[in-house]
Amino acid sequence: MSAEQKQLEKLYRLPHRKDANASEPSTVLQKMGQSLIQFFTDTQQVRIWTKETSKGKVWFAYDPMLDRKISHVSEDDLRTWIEGRYHQ
């Protein structure tokens, strides 16, 4: 991931609220930020990110080449998912 892409991702991240709905300004801004990042850094590389929850860290990923995503998984599950990308 390029330094520019990392910087853009830091800029759009907003605090998450469990009770946020899609029409709240923070959610709308977050979706706009995600769209801008995708537009400026469009690539075929798998995008990976994490989120801290009350149960620990969970992993998310998106594969733009196959238009597939995985969410709320362990690191081991994510590794298996990524390896499956190359064994199709």
N, C-alpha and C positions, 0 to 999 in steps of 0.2 A: 504494500500500500504506500502510495507516495506521501510525502510530507504535506503537500497541498490538500490531498484528500483527507488526511487525518485532521488537519486544521479545520476544514469545512465540516467534518463530522462533529467536532467539538462545538462549533458555532451553533449548530441546529439543535443539539440536545437540550431538552428542557426537563425540569423535574416531572416525574410521572406521578399521577394520582390514580388510585384504584377506582375512584368514582367518576373519573373524567369521562365525558361523552364526546361524541364526534363533533358536536357543534361548538364546544368551548374554544375560546381563542387559543389556549395553549396547544390543544390538539390540532387545530387548523394550522397554526404556525409550525408545529412539528412536521405535519404532512407536507407543507410547503418546503420546509428545509430539506426533507428527504428527497423530494422531487428535484430541488435545485442541485443537491449533491449528485444525484443520479445523472442529471443533465450534464453537469460540468466534468464528471469523472466517469462517464459511461465507459464501461470496460466489460470484458467477458470473464473477468476474474470473480471467483466466489467471494462474496462479502460476508464477514463473520463479526458478530458482536455479542456481548454478554450483558446480563442484568442481574443485579443482586436482589434476591428475594428473602423472605423470612426463612426459607429452607436452604438458602445458600445460592451459589452462582448457577445460573442457567444460561445455555448457549442458544444462539440463533444463527441462521445462515441463509443466504439467498444465492442461487446459481443463475445468473442472467442468461447464460448460454442455453440451459435446459429449461429455464423459467420454472425452477423448483425451489421450494423453501422448506426449512425445518425450524421448529421453534420449541422452546422450553425443554431442552434435552441436556443430558450430561455431556461432559467433554468426550467421553468414550463413544457415546452414541453419535456425536458430531463427527468424530474421526471416521467411524464406520460409514456414515452418510457420504462424506467427502471421498473416501476410497471407492465407494460404489459409483461415483461419477466417472471414474477412469476404467471401470470394469464392465461397461455396458456394451 
